[in-house]
Amino acid sequence: MRVSDQAAGLSLLDDGRLAEVDGDEGRQLFVFAPQGPDTYLIRTAERGTGDLTDTCWEVRSAGSEPLRVVSAPCAADEPRQRFTVVRDGQRDGKPTYAISNNAAYLQNSSTRGLILEELGDAPLTTRFRLVDNGPAPQ
């Protein structure tokens, strides 16, 4: 969930894009499968059972549009599916995290929703809180 004044969570929607939602639409349960130091394959899991699916986050470009996170079949050797997740502060006494892929950070755009962008000289403005739902099935 993005650290903000809203209580929205992240979801891979039926159209395949990652978005913030207030309801229960899409897939909202994610499992971080380690791929190296601070690097993860982010898989979806079924609500209720927690069973892993073969769907992962992947970075995609669409011409002149910003980079986005979409659903894709999991492929551990695909660089666009390797996300770096690092602790980057705290809010209300809880740790916050920055999520990136190849130097492009997951950010919230007021006009485009969740996008990935290289920061350059700009500060990181979007951080996330991770909610631990316990161990995932193997």
Protein Blocks (a to p, Z undefined) as FASTA:
>chain_A
ZZdfbfcdcdddfkopacddfblghjfbdcdddfbehiacdddddehjlpacfbdcdddd
ehjaccddddddddfklmklpccdddebdeehiacddddeehiacdddfklopadddfkl
accfbdcddddebjadZZ
